[in-house]
Amino acid sequence: MPKVVSVTVDGRILAARAGESVLELLRRSGIWIPTLCFDPRVSAYGGCRLCLVSRRDRAGELVPACETPVVEGMVLETDSPAVHRARRRQLVLLLGEHRLDCPVCPTSGRCTLELLLHRLGIAGDDVRRWEVTATSGVQSPLIVHHPERCVLCTLCIRLCHEVQGVSALGLERVDGGIQVATFASRTLDCEYCGQCVAACPTGALQLRPPLDPVPRRVGTGLPTTCSLCPCGCQLLPAVRDGRVVAVESQLSWLPNRGQLCAKGRFAHDVLVSPERLTSPLVRLEGRLVPTSWERALQAVVEGVRQAQAQGRALVAFGTPRLTCEDAFLLQHFMRGTVGSPHVGVGLAAGARALVEGVRPVLGTARSTADFTDLAAADLVLILRADPSRTHPLVKSIVLAGMRRRSQQVVMAHALSGGLERHVDEFLLVRPLGEEALLYGICRHLLTESATRARQAAGVAGFDQWQAGVLHYTDEVVQGLTGIDPERVVALARRLKRAHRLVVVVPAGMGIPGDEAAVARAAAGLLVLLGCHRKPGGGLLVLGEKANLQGCLDVGLHPRLLPGGGSAEEPGWEPVHAMARAGAGEVGFLYLVGHDPLGGWPRATHRRDGLEGAGFVVVQDAFLTKTTRAANVVLPVSILAEREGTVVGADGVRRPLHAAVAPPPGVAPDGEIFRELARRLGMPLPSKEEVERSLAAVFEGHLRARHRPPLPTFMPPPPPPPPRTWRGTLLDVSPQLLHSGSVTRYSAVLRELAPIVAVRMAPEDVAAFGLTPGGRAHLTTGTGEEMMMVRVDRTVRPSSAVVLWQSNAEGLGAFLAVDGEARLVDVRRSR
Amino acid sequence: MRTVAIHAVPEEQLTHVTFDATMEERISELLTHYPTRRAALLPVLWLCQERYGWIAPGVIEAVAARLGESPAFVQGVVTFYTMFYTSPPARYVLQVCKTLSCAVCGGRELLEHLKARLGIDLGERTQDGTFQLIGVQCLGACGSAPVIQINDDYYENLTIEQLDALVDELSQGKEA
C-alpha cells in the first residue's frame, strides 16, 4: 500500500504518495512548474533544469523536481525570486543552443520553448545570440530535422526507446557538438509513429509538409476513435477547408495517452484518395456504370424481392469496422426486415476466437481482461503474433509494464516482430504449435500441483478435459512446438507463481494457427490457474478490425443475438454460406465492407459462391476485387466521416465523432440499411430506439462482469502428428503499417511500406542472392508471384513477410484456409 | 617496454561482424560481472577496440545485437567517449598532454616539435599511416611531466632528443 508522506510547499502542507517525484506531487496539486524535458510516459531525465525548486529544509538548495523523490518533512518553495532567477538563467542558457527563428519556424504558436520564454518573461535583450549551425542528423521521408533548434531534451529518444521499443534515435557527438541522430546517418527506418515529432518541445523535429500543414489550428473537430484497429486510440483530426489535414492526440486521453501509430497518424489521406467511390454503380450489360442512389437502392430492393420470391436464401456479411449502431441495424435488417438468420461479421479475424474459443469456456464472447488488467498484470503471456505488428498500443502497455519492473512478459509464436528483444522470455514455437504448448503447460500444472487439480476439479467438464490434456506428453509437445520439455516446465512454474496473469491472443488474417483453438486452450489454462476473471488477470483476445467486439455484442453473428444470447435458429457461418451460394441456394448476397476475392483465403468458396449467388451487393468505399462480381456497388463513408460508437478489444465502448462530411454521393452504412428497409416496407428502429437497445446490451455486459457465468472446461482435440518445418515460412499476418484493406489506399503508408514487397532478414537476402529493391519470385505449391525485395532487420531468418492483399488475387490465395502455415520458395528473378 | 602497434582492421572487413569463439567467450565472461547486459557495454566496446583496432559501424551493430541494445544507442556511447576510435587510427597514436603541468615542463615544445617533424597538425595523421597526433587532457602523471601516451603506454620525463629517438625507432617499424 502506498504510504503517505507530508511535504510543505509554499507554506501549505500537501499529502504526497511515497515514491512519487516532487514534480508529480506539484502538478497533481495544481502548482505550475515549467518543464521542457519531462513527459509522464517516460523516465525522468533532469536535463532542462527548468523545474528547479528550492528546498528550505536544506538551506534553499535548488533541486530538479522531476528527479527528486518526495521525502517526509520536505519544505519546498516553488515561487520565490531565487527559484525564478534560476529558471530564467537556465532558459537563457538553453537558448544559447537554440536558433531563435520563431518568425519563420512552423512550430511557432505551439512551441513549448516559445511559450516558456513568454511565461518566464525573457526579453530578446537577455539572450546572447549565438550563430547556431548544424547539419541534420535525422534523414526521413516523413521528418525534417533542424538540430540548430534542438535543446537536447531527448524526449524523442526516450519515447522511441521506452514507449515504442524501437530505439531508432540516439545522441551522437559530431563536430558541432552533440545532436540527435540515427545510427550511421541512415535514413530513419522505424515504425513511423511520429511520436518524436509530436513530443518535440521546439521546432527541431517537424513533419514534412504537407503532412504538417501551417497554420495548424484551423477548424479543429472533436476527438474521435481510431477505426483502423481495436486498440480504441483517441485522436483529434485537424480539419481545414473540409479536409482532414493532420491527426493529433493528447496525453490526457485514454487509452493511448497521446500515442498513435503510423496508421492512426498518417492514414487519413485515405479519405481523399482518388480511388474512392463517390457514386453508386449498377451492372448494365455486364459493366458497372455509375447511377443514382434512387436507382441503385431500387435495384437492391428488387434483388431482395426476387430472392424471396424464388425461395432462395439471403445472406449478409458486415465488416467488423461497422459501428455498433450500424451493426445492430444490419442484423435487424436481415433478421427482421428480410427475415433471414444468415447474418454475421463474415470471415473476420478474432470472431472465431471469441465465439468458438472464449464463449464455450467462459460463458461470454468477450475478453475477460481489459487494458487496465493488462497494465496491472504481473505476468503477461502473448501467443500467436507480435503485438508490435498487430496492435501497437498493446505493445506500448507491456513495454511500460516491463520498464516499471512490475511485469514480466513471455511471448510464444512462430513469426517475426520487434517486441521479442524486450521481453523476459521468447519461445520460438513451430508454426501452429501454440495450442500444444498451452496443453503441455496444463498437463504439467495438473501433474505437479495436486491443489490446482483439486480446485479445478469442481469446474464443469473437468474430467474429460483432464483426460484430453494428459495426451499432451512431453514428447508430443516437443514434436509440435520444438520447445524443450524443461522450458515448458519452467514456463508452467512461472505461470503458477504469477498472481495476476493475462494471456493475450492477437488475431489477424494470415496468422498461422487456429485462433479459436488457441483461445479455448488459453481460457482453459486461465481457469485452471484461477486467473480467468481476476482483477489484473484474464484472457485478452485482440480482434483485427476496430469494432469486432461491438459487432458481436449487438448480435452481428449467425449464432448470437444482441446481448450475447444464442440465436434460436442459427444462421450459416461464412464459409458454409459461400458453399451454399456456390450450390445456387443463395439468391441475395450482401457484402458490407467485405472483399472475399481479395481478402479471403482460397478454399472459402469465394469464387463459386460469388458466381452462384443470384444477386450480389457490395457496400464499400473502394472498388475492390469483389466488385467484379457485384450487381450493385454502394459507396460508404469511412474513418473520420463516421458517427456512432465502437467497442475496443478491451470491451470499452467509445464514440466516433465525424470530423468531416463524406464526399458528395457517399452515404453512411446505417442510412443505407434504413433506406433499404423502408423501401421493403419494414422500417428499422429509430436512432433513439437503437440507442435504448444498445444501452440494454452494454448494461447487461457490465452486470455480467460482476456476476460472471461459471466456466466450463472444453476438452482439447487429440494431438495432431508432429511436423517439422524446413524452409522459408510464408508470413502473411498483419504488418504494422498495413492490415490489408483500407490502409492500402493511403499514399503516405504506401510510400513508407510498399504493398507489393517481400520483407526478409538481411542474411536471407544475401543467402538467396537477392538485391534490396530488386525483384524476387515467390512460389508455393498453389501460387507464384513477383515481389520487390526489402531488407527488414525485424524479420526472422527463414521467413518471408508479405502482405495478405498485396497482389491481384490477394496473396491469401496462396493459402487454402485462414490459419494455415505454408512454406514458400524465394528465388531471384531476372 | 614494448608499445604494441595498432592494427586497424579495414572497414570493408567490418561490414558484417560476427564474433568468433574467442570473442564470444570473452563477452560471455564479461556479462557475468554485471547486473544487466547494458552495464557491460563499455567493457565490451573496449574488447572490440582491442580486437579490431577501432569501432566501425559494423562493430556497433554487432555489439548492439549481442547486448540487446539499439545501434543508435551504442553509437551515442561510442561517440561520447573520445577514446573510442570511430575511424581507423594510425599504427601509433601520439597523445600529447596539453594540461598545465606538462605544458610548463616542456610539453608545449614537444608538441610543436612533433608537429614540425611529422608535418601534421593536431588531429591529423602522417600519410604512411604510422603516426597520428592528438592533444589530450591531463594523463594523471604530472609528477613526471612532460608526458606523451603512445597507444596504451606512457612515456614520461621526455626530452626532445628522447622523443626523436622514440619516433625514429617507431617509424622504422621496430616496436619500442
Interface residues (C-beta under 8 A of the other chain):
Chain A: I157 H161 V166 S167 A168 L169 G170 L171 E172 R173 V174 I178 A181 T182 F183 A184 R421 H422
Chain B: P57 I60 E61 G68 E69 S70 P71 A72 F73 V74 Q75 G76 T79 F80
